[in-house]
Amino acid sequence: MFWDKISEQLIFTGMEAESPDDIFARMGGALIKSGKCRESYTEALKEREKVFPTGIMVQDTGVAIPHTDPEHVVDSAIAIAVLKNPVEFYHMGTNPSEGMKVPVTFVIMLAIAGRQHLEMLQKAIQLIQDQEVLQKLIQSEDAAHMIQIIKEKEEKEHENS
């Protein structure tokens, strides 16, 4: 499950940030402090983002799903941030030198150990593709409520499969 890798301490609402590096420092720092990631995690995020950007547009919402290699992770966890103001990320699947940017307001940071990496990335994408769920998450100001929204979506998907 996706929701059980999220804790209230790793959810940031109304986060103020100037750049992706600010976001990586705050969210990555929280993952490191929680013991879920190694000290190398934040720097690895920055380096990976330079080569493999993570910004995408989901209808009218800019989303980023930063992640890095499992060797920087101790125990799988997911951090979420709703940004107070958009922060520009380069568009996923493009070369940053091409300059395609996305004004991101919602971030799902994956810290996934072992072989679950691709599966969790797919679950993150499924989550944000549900526009109704994405808007509920963005509008929520309560971490416990955000976890409940994700849990309900996953339970509904599980019932339908």
Beta strands, then each sheet from edge to edge (+ up, - down):
strand 1: 6-15
strand 2: 55-58
strand 3: 61-64
strand 4: 77-90
strand 5: 101-111
sheet 1: 1+ 4+ 5- 3- 2+
end
